[in-house]
Amino acid sequence: MKAVIFDMDGVLILSEKMHEFLYRKTLQHFGYTLTKQEYNTFFAGRGTLDGFEACFHAKNIPLGDIERYITLYRQLKRDIIHHHLKEHITLREGTSVLLTDLAKKYKLAIATSTIKEFTENLVDAFGFKEYFSVIVCGADVKKGKPDPEIFLKAAEKLLVSPKDCVVIEDAENGVLAAKNAGMVCVALYDAERDLTKADYIVKDFSELKKLLHSI
């Protein structure tokens, strides 16, 4: 193993509750509901456009309305990111300790479906530039997860072969993208998600640290 590629939302930072809230609030504004299971199926691990397309298809919402939904979602998210970021988003426990340890031995990258504006805000707010030499976001690829493009691009920028990369994910689409890229995938346990296609499943960053040093 030469490199570790991290998803950001739900992995490095705990933001899934915020995203679920934002997607639900957006859909409610237009008269639709969103269950927890639907959020995990349509949106978790996906970019905003891909998520809404999956949701629209399942709920028979006209695709012509999608830009209005995305615009509202990003307006709501922008307000939180710019004005209330640390009220809604926190680092996963043990993040700084893990990254400090891994940076001594491996190349590190972030591969997130989050748009560039929000990615940059989060990277700056939590000091991730200290650890990550490569950051790839949704705008840098044509196809979102479960397509492997985002992880392959991260490996290319790291100058590391995909077979020498380990991906850390928390969503089924992310796990599938990592495996489609030919990479080892470690998933962070979530009882509500099917992560069984990952090579390993760990409960926290302490367990992840021990695992990565044994691979």
Residue frames as qw, qx, qy, qz and C-alpha x, y, z in Angstrom:
[[0.000, 0.885, 0.465, 0.000, 0.00, 0.00, 0.00],
 [0.463, 0.107, 0.024, 0.879, 1.32, 3.39, -1.01],
 [0.136, -0.211, -0.057, -0.966, -1.69, 5.70, -0.73],
 [0.016, 0.464, 0.820, -0.335, -4.90, 6.15, 1.23],
 [0.106, -0.273, -0.367, -0.883, -7.84, 7.92, -0.42],
 [0.042, 0.339, 0.728, -0.595, -10.58, 9.24, 1.87],
 [0.096, -0.691, -0.553, -0.455, -14.14, 10.14, 1.09],
 [0.088, 0.284, -0.323, 0.899, -14.93, 13.29, 3.05],
 [0.547, -0.291, 0.061, -0.783, -18.59, 13.53, 4.08],
 [0.919, -0.237, -0.056, -0.310, -19.42, 10.91, 6.67],
 [0.888, 0.093, -0.272, 0.358, -15.80, 9.72, 6.82],
 [0.435, 0.182, -0.294, 0.831, -13.49, 12.58, 7.79],
 [0.198, -0.097, 0.242, -0.945, -16.33, 14.87, 8.79],
 [0.088, 0.391, 0.896, -0.191, -19.69, 13.96, 10.26],
 [0.204, 0.227, -0.114, -0.946, -22.07, 15.75, 7.94],
 [0.100, -0.216, -0.901, -0.363, -24.55, 13.07, 6.87],
 [0.027, -0.616, -0.698, 0.365, -27.29, 14.33, 9.20],
 [0.063, 0.581, -0.028, -0.811, -26.90, 17.79, 7.71],
 [0.118, 0.164, -0.702, -0.683, -27.10, 16.46, 4.15],
 [0.074, -0.386, -0.917, -0.069, -30.11, 14.33, 4.93],
 [0.005, 0.657, 0.463, -0.595, -31.79, 17.35, 6.52],
 [0.078, 0.488, -0.271, -0.826, -31.02, 19.52, 3.48],
 [0.125, -0.031, -0.839, -0.529, -32.28, 17.01, 0.91],
 [0.072, -0.512, -0.843, 0.147, -35.43, 16.40, 2.97],
 [0.019, 0.645, 0.272, -0.714, -36.07, 20.14, 3.40],
 [0.082, 0.302, -0.512, -0.800, -35.57, 20.74, -0.33],
 [0.149, -0.216, -0.897, -0.356, -38.04, 18.02, -1.30],
 [0.067, -0.583, -0.704, 0.399, -40.55, 19.18, 1.32],
 [0.044, 0.471, -0.033, -0.881, -40.42, 22.67, -0.17],
 [0.315, 0.187, -0.590, -0.719, -41.73, 21.18, -3.42],
 [0.763, -0.079, 0.051, -0.640, -44.27, 18.90, -1.75],
 [0.831, 0.153, -0.533, -0.046, -42.40, 15.58, -1.51],
 [0.719, -0.632, 0.261, -0.121, -41.24, 13.46, 1.42],
 [0.543, 0.534, -0.632, 0.145, -37.89, 11.71, 1.91],
 [0.883, -0.461, -0.013, -0.090, -37.45, 8.76, 4.24],
 [0.428, -0.693, 0.562, 0.140, -34.17, 7.67, 5.82],
 [0.741, 0.059, 0.632, 0.218, -34.07, 4.63, 3.55],
 [0.548, 0.781, 0.258, 0.148, -34.69, 6.80, 0.48],
 [0.058, -0.945, 0.313, 0.069, -31.87, 9.13, 1.49],
 [0.565, -0.444, 0.667, 0.197, -29.46, 6.19, 1.77],
 [0.705, 0.337, 0.595, 0.187, -30.64, 4.78, -1.58],
 [0.450, 0.833, 0.260, 0.192, -30.74, 7.97, -3.66],
 [0.069, 0.965, -0.138, 0.210, -28.27, 10.41, -2.14],
 [0.657, -0.658, 0.347, 0.123, -25.69, 8.82, 0.19],
 [0.646, -0.248, 0.545, 0.474, -22.29, 8.70, -1.52],
 [0.491, 0.554, 0.515, 0.432, -23.58, 10.40, -4.66],
 [0.163, 0.005, 0.078, 0.983, -23.14, 13.87, -6.10],
 [0.307, 0.362, 0.392, -0.788, -26.10, 16.25, -5.90],
 [0.508, 0.337, -0.383, -0.694, -27.12, 15.89, -9.55],
 [0.380, 0.089, -0.910, -0.139, -26.85, 12.08, -9.56],
 [0.022, 0.187, 0.826, -0.531, -28.78, 11.90, -6.30],
 [0.419, 0.378, 0.220, -0.795, -31.65, 14.06, -7.48],
 [0.487, 0.277, -0.612, -0.558, -31.83, 12.18, -10.79],
 [0.260, -0.034, -0.961, 0.086, -32.17, 8.87, -8.92],
 [0.134, 0.314, 0.650, -0.679, -34.77, 10.37, -6.60],
 [0.434, 0.361, -0.109, -0.819, -36.75, 11.97, -9.44],
 [0.420, 0.148, -0.806, -0.389, -36.83, 8.70, -11.36],
 [0.179, -0.171, -0.932, 0.266, -38.16, 6.80, -8.33],
 [0.108, 0.476, 0.562, -0.668, -40.75, 9.43, -7.40],
 [0.348, 0.581, 0.631, 0.378, -41.78, 10.29, -10.97],
 [0.084, -0.827, -0.101, 0.546, -40.77, 13.94, -10.59],
 [0.636, 0.756, 0.101, 0.115, -40.26, 15.70, -13.96],
 [0.750, -0.108, 0.057, 0.650, -36.53, 15.96, -14.74],
 [0.262, 0.665, 0.194, 0.672, -37.13, 19.43, -16.13],
 [0.417, -0.866, -0.090, -0.260, -37.54, 20.68, -12.54],
 [0.864, -0.195, -0.235, 0.399, -34.18, 19.41, -11.34],
 [0.405, 0.384, -0.151, 0.816, -32.27, 22.70, -11.55],
 [0.377, -0.672, -0.032, -0.637, -34.78, 24.37, -9.23],
 [0.879, -0.454, -0.144, -0.011, -34.25, 21.64, -6.65],
 [0.779, 0.064, -0.155, 0.604, -30.46, 21.79, -6.93],
 [0.142, 0.587, -0.057, 0.795, -30.46, 25.59, -6.67],
 [0.582, -0.673, -0.024, -0.456, -32.53, 25.53, -3.48],
 [0.926, -0.272, -0.155, 0.211, -30.45, 22.73, -1.98],
 [0.644, 0.214, -0.137, 0.722, -27.23, 24.65, -2.61],
 [0.120, -0.681, 0.026, -0.722, -28.69, 27.87, -1.23],
 [0.770, -0.590, -0.054, -0.235, -29.61, 26.09, 2.00],
 [0.904, -0.120, -0.094, 0.399, -26.22, 24.37, 2.18],
 [0.422, 0.523, -0.094, 0.735, -24.32, 27.57, 1.39],
 [0.373, -0.757, 0.042, -0.535, -25.95, 29.30, 4.36],
 [0.884, -0.467, 0.018, 0.024, -24.84, 26.51, 6.70],
 [0.833, 0.148, -0.036, 0.532, -21.31, 26.23, 5.26],
 [0.303, 0.570, -0.061, 0.761, -20.66, 29.97, 5.37],
 [0.286, -0.609, 0.143, -0.726, -22.41, 30.91, 8.60],
 [0.752, -0.426, 0.285, -0.416, -23.03, 27.85, 10.78],
 [0.653, 0.396, -0.643, -0.058, -20.45, 25.29, 9.64],
 [0.274, 0.230, -0.842, 0.403, -19.13, 24.05, 12.97],
 [0.538, -0.075, 0.425, -0.724, -22.62, 24.06, 14.47],
 [0.874, 0.233, 0.038, -0.425, -23.65, 21.35, 12.00],
 [0.854, 0.388, -0.329, 0.109, -20.40, 19.59, 11.03],
 [0.521, -0.733, 0.437, -0.030, -17.70, 18.04, 13.23],
 [0.318, 0.522, -0.788, -0.072, -14.58, 15.98, 12.67],
 [0.902, -0.170, -0.377, -0.122, -14.95, 12.25, 13.21],
 [0.627, -0.720, 0.295, -0.045, -13.35, 11.29, 16.52],
 [0.768, -0.301, 0.452, 0.340, -9.66, 10.49, 16.04],
 [0.650, 0.736, 0.145, 0.122, -9.35, 12.17, 12.63],
 [0.089, 0.925, -0.359, 0.094, -6.34, 14.35, 13.44],
 [0.580, -0.504, 0.639, 0.010, -4.48, 11.52, 15.19],
 [0.830, 0.255, 0.486, 0.097, -5.11, 9.14, 12.28],
 [0.555, 0.820, 0.038, 0.137, -4.08, 11.61, 9.57],
 [0.147, -0.870, 0.468, -0.041, -0.93, 12.68, 11.43],
 [0.689, -0.298, 0.658, 0.057, 0.08, 9.03, 11.72],
 [0.782, 0.421, 0.444, 0.119, -0.72, 8.05, 8.11],
 [0.351, 0.932, -0.086, -0.003, 0.93, 11.13, 6.57],
 [0.363, -0.716, 0.580, 0.140, 4.30, 9.91, 7.85],
 [0.521, -0.151, 0.818, 0.193, 4.12, 6.79, 5.70],
 [0.432, 0.450, 0.744, 0.241, 1.56, 7.16, 2.90],
 [0.033, -0.098, -0.297, -0.949, 0.39, 9.61, 0.26],
 [0.145, 0.475, 0.745, -0.446, -3.06, 10.89, 1.18],
 [0.085, -0.153, -0.454, -0.874, -5.94, 12.17, -0.96],
 [0.390, 0.357, 0.565, -0.634, -9.56, 13.23, -0.59],
 [0.078, -0.118, -0.746, -0.651, -12.06, 12.11, -3.24],
 [0.182, 0.404, 0.651, -0.616, -15.46, 13.66, -2.57],
 [0.207, 0.552, 0.700, 0.404, -18.63, 14.17, -4.58],
 [0.121, -0.814, -0.329, 0.464, -19.09, 17.55, -2.89],
 [0.466, 0.825, 0.144, 0.285, -18.90, 20.56, -5.22],
 [0.607, 0.305, -0.223, 0.699, -15.66, 22.56, -5.31],
 [0.145, -0.668, 0.094, -0.724, -16.93, 25.61, -3.42],
 [0.766, -0.555, 0.038, -0.323, -18.09, 23.58, -0.44],
 [0.928, -0.004, -0.181, 0.325, -15.07, 21.26, -0.56],
 [0.420, 0.478, -0.232, 0.736, -12.68, 24.23, -0.36],
 [0.390, -0.659, 0.119, -0.632, -14.61, 25.73, 2.56],
 [0.914, -0.385, -0.023, -0.125, -14.52, 22.46, 4.48],
 [0.830, 0.197, -0.204, 0.480, -10.86, 21.78, 3.69],
 [0.179, 0.573, -0.240, 0.763, -9.91, 25.25, 4.98],
 [0.574, -0.613, 0.053, -0.540, -12.15, 25.07, 8.06],
 [0.927, -0.358, 0.091, -0.057, -10.73, 21.75, 9.25],
 [0.200, -0.790, 0.555, 0.166, -7.09, 22.25, 8.18],
 [0.936, 0.128, 0.328, 0.010, -6.98, 19.30, 5.77],
 [0.556, 0.791, -0.242, 0.080, -4.36, 20.87, 3.49],
 [0.299, -0.716, 0.619, -0.123, -1.77, 19.94, 6.08],
 [0.655, -0.165, 0.735, -0.062, -2.33, 16.27, 5.35],
 [0.723, 0.448, 0.525, 0.014, -3.63, 15.92, 1.80],
 [0.254, -0.367, 0.472, 0.761, -1.50, 16.54, -1.29],
 [0.117, -0.135, -0.712, -0.680, -4.42, 15.77, -3.62],
 [0.338, 0.361, 0.602, -0.626, -8.09, 16.75, -3.37],
 [0.078, -0.123, -0.736, -0.661, -10.54, 15.67, -6.08],
 [0.344, 0.296, 0.526, -0.719, -14.15, 16.88, -5.97],
 [0.577, 0.494, 0.633, -0.151, -17.30, 16.44, -8.01],
 [0.381, 0.859, -0.052, -0.337, -16.40, 19.13, -10.55],
 [0.111, -0.636, 0.702, 0.300, -13.20, 17.28, -11.47],
 [0.266, 0.000, 0.947, 0.179, -14.99, 14.24, -12.94],
 [0.387, -0.004, -0.470, -0.793, -17.67, 13.55, -15.50],
 [0.702, -0.268, -0.591, -0.293, -19.24, 10.57, -13.75],
 [0.411, -0.584, 0.428, -0.554, -20.08, 10.28, -10.08],
 [0.129, -0.181, 0.947, -0.232, -19.84, 7.30, -7.76],
 [0.851, -0.316, 0.409, 0.093, -20.38, 4.32, -8.20],
 [0.723, 0.647, -0.124, 0.209, -18.34, 5.06, -11.35],
 [0.808, -0.340, -0.064, 0.476, -14.63, 4.68, -10.43],
 [0.460, 0.709, 0.045, 0.533, -13.49, 7.89, -12.17],
 [0.260, -0.907, 0.136, -0.303, -13.04, 9.98, -9.03],
 [0.782, -0.524, 0.316, 0.117, -10.78, 7.40, -7.36],
 [0.815, 0.272, 0.241, 0.452, -8.81, 6.72, -10.52],
 [0.254, 0.848, -0.005, 0.464, -8.19, 10.46, -10.92],
 [0.509, -0.818, 0.236, -0.125, -7.00, 10.70, -7.32],
 [0.877, -0.208, 0.320, 0.291, -4.56, 7.83, -7.89],
 [0.640, 0.576, 0.169, 0.480, -3.34, 9.46, -11.10],
 [0.018, -0.916, 0.106, -0.387, -2.69, 12.75, -9.30],
 [0.679, -0.660, 0.321, -0.030, -0.89, 10.90, -6.51],
 [0.418, 0.617, -0.656, -0.115, 1.25, 9.09, -9.12],
 [0.372, -0.228, 0.860, -0.264, 0.27, 5.77, -7.57],
 [0.300, -0.046, -0.852, -0.427, -1.16, 2.66, -9.24],
 [0.656, -0.342, -0.116, -0.663, -4.81, 1.91, -8.30],
 [0.856, -0.139, -0.497, 0.016, -3.78, -1.50, -6.96],
 [0.507, 0.046, -0.500, 0.700, -1.57, 0.25, -4.40],
 [0.216, -0.335, 0.103, -0.911, -4.42, 2.44, -3.06],
 [0.169, -0.387, -0.865, 0.271, -6.79, 1.88, -0.17],
 [0.210, -0.454, -0.259, -0.826, -10.10, 3.78, -0.14],
 [0.046, -0.231, -0.753, 0.615, -11.96, 4.72, 3.06],
 [0.292, -0.283, -0.470, -0.784, -15.72, 5.00, 2.49],
 [0.234, 0.094, 0.710, -0.657, -19.02, 5.02, 4.34],
 [0.637, 0.382, 0.150, -0.652, -21.60, 4.61, 1.55],
 [0.802, 0.173, 0.569, 0.061, -22.50, 1.75, -0.77],
 [0.597, 0.798, 0.070, 0.053, -21.95, 3.83, -3.92],
 [0.033, -0.871, 0.490, -0.025, -18.51, 4.82, -2.68],
 [0.653, -0.302, 0.694, 0.026, -17.60, 1.21, -1.91],
 [0.784, 0.456, 0.417, 0.064, -18.70, 0.16, -5.40],
 [0.365, 0.916, -0.166, 0.029, -16.67, 2.99, -6.96],
 [0.296, -0.719, 0.629, 0.010, -13.55, 1.91, -5.07],
 [0.719, -0.050, 0.691, 0.059, -13.95, -1.73, -6.07],
 [0.676, 0.692, 0.252, 0.024, -14.67, -0.70, -9.68],
 [0.167, 0.919, -0.357, 0.014, -11.37, 1.19, -9.58],
 [0.844, 0.210, -0.445, 0.214, -9.51, -1.98, -8.58],
 [0.045, 0.561, -0.514, 0.648, -8.68, -0.64, -5.12],
 [0.369, -0.253, -0.821, 0.354, -8.91, -2.13, -1.66],
 [0.290, -0.573, -0.152, -0.751, -11.85, -0.60, 0.20],
 [0.252, -0.193, -0.766, 0.560, -12.37, -0.18, 3.93],
 [0.291, -0.607, -0.410, -0.615, -15.87, 0.86, 5.03],
 [0.076, -0.171, 0.577, -0.795, -16.85, 2.53, 8.27],
 [0.074, -0.326, -0.940, 0.060, -19.66, 0.53, 9.82],
 [0.378, 0.012, 0.067, -0.923, -23.21, 1.82, 9.45],
 [0.344, 0.153, 0.895, -0.239, -26.04, -0.51, 10.45],
 [0.514, 0.615, 0.351, -0.485, -28.42, 1.15, 7.97],
 [0.443, 0.713, -0.384, -0.384, -26.21, 0.66, 4.88],
 [0.978, 0.102, 0.165, 0.075, -25.14, -2.36, 2.86],
 [0.047, 0.866, -0.488, -0.095, -21.35, -2.15, 2.95],
 [0.882, -0.184, 0.433, 0.009, -20.69, -5.86, 2.49],
 [0.797, 0.564, 0.033, 0.214, -18.87, -5.38, -0.82],
 [0.034, -0.888, 0.428, -0.164, -16.02, -3.63, 1.01],
 [0.661, 0.292, -0.656, 0.219, -12.88, -5.68, 1.69],
 [0.364, -0.145, -0.686, 0.613, -12.94, -4.69, 5.35],
 [0.314, -0.758, -0.301, -0.486, -15.44, -3.03, 7.69],
 [0.408, 0.001, -0.558, 0.722, -14.25, -1.19, 10.80],
 [0.255, -0.759, -0.592, 0.089, -16.16, 0.54, 13.57],
 [0.166, -0.969, -0.033, 0.181, -13.95, 3.61, 14.10],
 [0.415, 0.833, -0.341, 0.134, -10.67, 5.32, 13.25],
 [0.435, -0.614, 0.647, -0.127, -8.78, 3.55, 16.03],
 [0.823, 0.074, 0.564, -0.002, -9.62, 0.20, 14.44],
 [0.660, 0.750, 0.041, 0.035, -8.92, 1.64, 10.98],
 [0.008, 0.864, -0.501, 0.042, -5.43, 2.76, 12.01],
 [0.592, -0.355, 0.724, -0.020, -4.50, -0.74, 13.18],
 [0.809, 0.393, 0.437, -0.018, -5.90, -2.28, 10.01],
 [0.489, 0.863, -0.129, -0.003, -4.07, 0.06, 7.62],
 [0.113, -0.760, 0.639, -0.031, -0.74, -0.68, 9.24],
 [0.645, -0.162, 0.745, -0.046, -1.37, -4.41, 8.78],
 [0.764, 0.587, 0.214, -0.165, -2.30, -4.34, 5.09]]
